[in-house]
Every structure is written in structure tokens, then in C-alpha cells.
Amino acid sequence: MRDLTAVGIRSVEVFANSLRRDELAAGAVASDSLMVRAIRAVKTPSPAWPR
């Protein structure tokens, strides 16, 4: 994200694909799912990022 901010990109769209799916979409709300981990990584604050 720091590299993206450095070149003027202020937002990203995150997509995650999972091979484990069920009828209730339980993976979507699992705290350790790929999407949740990706969002956490993107949202980790950095002093260089604008707020």
C-alpha cells in the first residue's frame, strides 16, 4: 500500500477467491478468512497514508 500511495493511488478494490464454500456463506464472516485478512492488511495504518 505504501508503494501505491507513493504514486498517487488512494484506494484499492479487494477480491478474494475461496474454494471452500457452503450454503450459508460461513466463510464470509470467518475472522480468519482470506477476504478478512486481506482487508486487515490493506487497512493497517501507516503514517505516510492520508486519512
N, CA, C and O atoms as a MOPAC input file, in Angstrom:
PM7 MOZYME 1SCF
protein

 N      0.81900 1    -1.18600 1     0.00000 1
 C      0.00000 1     0.00000 1     0.00000 1
 C      0.86500 1     1.25200 1     0.00000 1
 O      0.49200 1     2.24500 1    -0.62500 1
 N      1.98500 1     1.23900 1     0.66600 1
 C      2.84600 1     2.42700 1     0.66400 1
 C      3.30100 1     2.74900 1    -0.74900 1
 O      3.35100 1     3.91600 1    -1.13800 1
 N      3.63200 1     1.71700 1    -1.51900 1
 C      4.06100 1     1.93700 1    -2.90200 1
 C      2.93300 1     2.55900 1    -3.72100 1
 O      3.17500 1     3.44700 1    -4.53900 1
 N      1.70700 1     2.09900 1    -3.50600 1
 C      0.56600 1     2.65700 1    -4.23400 1
 C      0.33000 1     4.10300 1    -3.84300 1
 O      0.08300 1     4.94600 1    -4.70600 1
 N      0.40300 1     4.40200 1    -2.55800 1
 C      0.21100 1     5.77100 1    -2.08700 1
 C      1.28500 1     6.68400 1    -2.67900 1
 O      1.00400 1     7.82700 1    -3.04100 1
 N      2.49300 1     6.18500 1    -2.77500 1
 C      3.59900 1     6.98300 1    -3.30000 1
 C      3.36000 1     7.43400 1    -4.73500 1
 O      3.85600 1     8.48500 1    -5.14100 1
 N      2.60600 1     6.65300 1    -5.51000 1
 C      2.34000 1     7.02700 1    -6.90100 1
 C      0.94300 1     7.62500 1    -7.07500 1
 O      0.46600 1     7.78700 1    -8.19800 1
 N      0.28500 1     7.95500 1    -5.94300 1
 C     -0.98000 1     8.66500 1    -6.00900 1
 C     -2.23700 1     7.81800 1    -5.97900 1
 O     -3.33700 1     8.35600 1    -6.10900 1
 N     -2.11100 1     6.50600 1    -5.81100 1
 C     -3.29600 1     5.64800 1    -5.74300 1
 C     -3.78500 1     5.63600 1    -4.30900 1
 O     -3.05600 1     5.22300 1    -3.40700 1
 N     -5.01700 1     6.08600 1    -4.08700 1
 C     -5.53100 1     6.24000 1    -2.73200 1
 C     -6.50500 1     5.15500 1    -2.30600 1
 O     -6.89400 1     5.10900 1    -1.13800 1
 N     -6.90700 1     4.28800 1    -3.21100 1
 C     -7.83100 1     3.22200 1    -2.82700 1
 C     -7.58800 1     1.99100 1    -3.69700 1
 O     -7.03100 1     2.08000 1    -4.79100 1
 N     -8.01600 1     0.85700 1    -3.18800 1
 C     -7.90800 1    -0.39700 1    -3.92500 1
 C     -9.21100 1    -1.16400 1    -3.75600 1
 O     -9.95700 1    -0.94000 1    -2.80300 1
 N     -9.47100 1    -2.05500 1    -4.67500 1
 C    -10.62600 1    -2.94000 1    -4.56500 1
 C    -10.07500 1    -4.34500 1    -4.33000 1
 O     -9.25000 1    -4.84000 1    -5.09700 1
 N    -10.53900 1    -4.96700 1    -3.27100 1
 C    -10.00000 1    -6.26200 1    -2.86800 1
 C    -10.95200 1    -7.37600 1    -3.29000 1
 O    -12.15200 1    -7.31900 1    -3.02000 1
 N    -10.40400 1    -8.38400 1    -3.95200 1
 C    -11.16000 1    -9.57000 1    -4.33100 1
 C    -10.45900 1   -10.77800 1    -3.73800 1
 O     -9.23300 1   -10.87600 1    -3.79300 1
 N    -11.21300 1   -11.68000 1    -3.18100 1
 C    -10.63500 1   -12.92500 1    -2.66400 1
 C    -11.47300 1   -14.08700 1    -3.16600 1
 O    -12.70200 1   -14.02200 1    -3.20000 1
 N    -10.79600 1   -15.13000 1    -3.54800 1
 C    -11.48200 1   -16.31700 1    -4.04400 1
 C    -11.23100 1   -17.45700 1    -3.06500 1
 O    -10.11100 1   -17.63200 1    -2.58600 1
 N    -12.24100 1   -18.20700 1    -2.77600 1
 C    -12.09900 1   -19.32200 1    -1.85100 1
 C    -12.68800 1   -20.58000 1    -2.48000 1
 O    -13.73500 1   -20.53500 1    -3.12500 1
 N    -12.01800 1   -21.66800 1    -2.28800 1
 C    -12.52300 1   -22.93700 1    -2.79700 1
 C    -13.47300 1   -23.59100 1    -1.81100 1
 O    -14.19700 1   -24.52200 1    -2.16300 1
 N    -13.47400 1   -23.10300 1    -0.57100 1
 C    -14.35900 1   -23.66000 1     0.45700 1
 C    -15.60100 1   -22.78200 1     0.56700 1
 O    -15.52700 1   -21.66200 1     1.07200 1
 N    -16.71200 1   -23.27200 1     0.10800 1
 C    -17.96800 1   -22.52300 1     0.15000 1
 C    -19.06900 1   -23.42500 1     0.67500 1
 O    -19.04400 1   -24.64200 1     0.49000 1
 N    -20.05100 1   -22.79200 1     1.34300 1
 C    -21.21300 1   -23.54300 1     1.79400 1
 C    -22.47400 1   -22.71200 1     1.55600 1
 O    -22.39400 1   -21.55800 1     1.13300 1
 N    -23.61200 1   -23.29100 1     1.82200 1
 C    -24.89700 1   -22.63200 1     1.54800 1
 C    -25.11600 1   -21.37500 1     2.39000 1
 O    -25.86200 1   -20.48300 1     1.98800 1
 N    -24.47400 1   -21.30100 1     3.54500 1
 C    -24.67700 1   -20.16600 1     4.45300 1
 C    -23.61000 1   -19.08000 1     4.30100 1
 O    -23.65300 1   -18.07300 1     5.00800 1
 N    -22.66900 1   -19.26800 1     3.40100 1
 C    -21.56500 1   -18.32800 1     3.19700 1
 C    -20.80200 1   -18.08300 1     4.49500 1
 O    -20.40800 1   -16.95500 1     4.79000 1
 N    -20.59900 1   -19.14100 1     5.26100 1
 C    -19.92600 1   -19.03000 1     6.55700 1
 C    -18.51600 1   -18.45500 1     6.42400 1
 O    -18.04200 1   -17.77400 1     7.33300 1
 N    -17.86000 1   -18.71400 1     5.33300 1
 C    -16.51500 1   -18.18500 1     5.12900 1
 C    -16.47000 1   -16.67800 1     5.05200 1
 O    -15.44000 1   -16.07400 1     5.35300 1
 N    -17.56100 1   -16.06200 1     4.65600 1
 C    -17.59500 1   -14.60300 1     4.51700 1
 C    -17.48700 1   -13.89100 1     5.85100 1
 O    -17.03100 1   -12.75000 1     5.91300 1
 N    -17.89800 1   -14.55200 1     6.90700 1
 C    -17.85400 1   -13.90400 1     8.22600 1
 C    -16.80700 1   -14.51800 1     9.15100 1
 O    -16.69300 1   -14.11800 1    10.30900 1
 N    -16.05000 1   -15.47800 1     8.65000 1
 C    -14.99700 1   -16.09300 1     9.46600 1
 C    -13.87400 1   -15.08300 1     9.67700 1
 O    -13.41100 1   -14.46400 1     8.71900 1
 N    -13.43700 1   -14.91400 1    10.91000 1
 C    -12.43300 1   -13.89600 1    11.22700 1
 C    -11.07500 1   -14.16800 1    10.58900 1
 O    -10.24900 1   -13.26100 1    10.48700 1
 N    -10.83400 1   -15.40200 1    10.16100 1
 C     -9.55600 1   -15.72200 1     9.53200 1
 C     -9.68300 1   -16.01000 1     8.03600 1
 O     -8.79400 1   -16.61900 1     7.44200 1
 N    -10.78400 1   -15.57300 1     7.43200 1
 C    -10.98000 1   -15.82300 1     6.00000 1
 C    -10.00100 1   -14.99100 1     5.16900 1
 O     -9.46000 1   -13.99400 1     5.64600 1
 N     -9.78600 1   -15.40300 1     3.95200 1
 C     -8.86500 1   -14.69700 1     3.06100 1
 C     -9.28300 1   -13.24000 1     2.88200 1
 O     -8.43500 1   -12.34900 1     2.93200 1
 N    -10.56500 1   -12.98300 1     2.67800 1
 C    -11.02900 1   -11.61900 1     2.47000 1
 C    -10.79900 1   -10.76200 1     3.71300 1
 O    -10.32500 1    -9.63100 1     3.60500 1
 N    -11.12600 1   -11.28600 1     4.87900 1
 C    -10.94600 1   -10.52700 1     6.12100 1
 C     -9.46200 1   -10.22000 1     6.33900 1
 O     -9.11100 1    -9.10200 1     6.71500 1
 N     -8.59900 1   -11.19700 1     6.10700 1
 C     -7.16000 1   -10.96400 1     6.26800 1
 C     -6.64500 1    -9.94000 1     5.25900 1
 O     -5.79400 1    -9.11700 1     5.59800 1
 N     -7.14600 1    -9.98100 1     4.03000 1
 C     -6.72100 1    -9.00900 1     3.01600 1
 C     -7.15600 1    -7.60700 1     3.39900 1
 O     -6.38100 1    -6.66100 1     3.25900 1
 N     -8.37500 1    -7.45600 1     3.87700 1
 C     -8.86800 1    -6.14000 1     4.28000 1
 C     -8.06400 1    -5.61200 1     5.46400 1
 O     -7.70100 1    -4.43600 1     5.49500 1
 N     -7.78700 1    -6.46800 1     6.42600 1
 C     -6.97500 1    -6.02800 1     7.57100 1
 C     -5.60400 1    -5.54700 1     7.11400 1
 O     -5.11000 1    -4.52700 1     7.59500 1
 N     -4.99100 1    -6.27500 1     6.19100 1
 C     -3.67100 1    -5.88600 1     5.70400 1
 C     -3.71400 1    -4.54000 1     5.00100 1
 O     -2.81400 1    -3.71800 1     5.17000 1
 N     -4.74800 1    -4.31400 1     4.22000 1
 C     -4.87600 1    -3.05000 1     3.49500 1
 C     -5.15100 1    -1.89800 1     4.45600 1
 O     -4.67700 1    -0.78300 1     4.23900 1
 N     -5.91100 1    -2.15800 1     5.51000 1
 C     -6.29300 1    -1.10000 1     6.44100 1
 C     -5.25700 1    -0.83300 1     7.53000 1
 O     -5.42700 1     0.09500 1     8.32100 1
 N     -4.19700 1    -1.62100 1     7.58800 1
 C     -3.17800 1    -1.38300 1     8.59900 1
 C     -2.64500 1     0.02600 1     8.41300 1
 O     -2.13600 1     0.36100 1     7.34400 1
 N     -2.75800 1     0.85900 1     9.44600 1
 C     -2.38000 1     2.26300 1     9.29000 1
 C     -0.88800 1     2.45200 1     9.04600 1
 O     -0.05000 1     1.67500 1     9.50300 1
 N     -0.60400 1     3.48400 1     8.32700 1
 C      0.76400 1     3.90400 1     8.06600 1
 C      0.82000 1     5.41600 1     8.19800 1
 O     -0.08300 1     6.09900 1     7.71400 1
 N      1.83500 1     5.95700 1     8.82900 1
 C      1.91600 1     7.41200 1     8.98200 1
 C      1.94500 1     8.15900 1     7.65300 1
 O      1.56600 1     9.32900 1     7.59200 1
 N      2.39200 1     7.49400 1     6.59000 1
 C      2.50500 1     8.15300 1     5.27800 1
 C      1.16400 1     8.22600 1     4.55800 1
 O      1.03200 1     8.98100 1     3.59400 1
 N      0.18100 1     7.47400 1     4.99300 1
 C     -1.08800 1     7.43100 1     4.28500 1
 C     -1.98200 1     8.56900 1     4.71900 1
 O     -2.06600 1     8.88300 1     5.90600 1
 N     -2.65100 1     9.19200 1     3.75900 1
 C     -3.60500 1    10.25000 1     4.11600 1
 C     -4.80700 1     9.65300 1     4.83200 1
 O     -5.16800 1     8.50100 1     4.59000 1
 N     -5.40200 1    10.39500 1     5.67500 1
 C     -6.58100 1     9.93900 1     6.41300 1
 C     -7.81600 1    10.59800 1     5.85600 1
 O     -8.92000 1    10.34800 1     6.34000 1

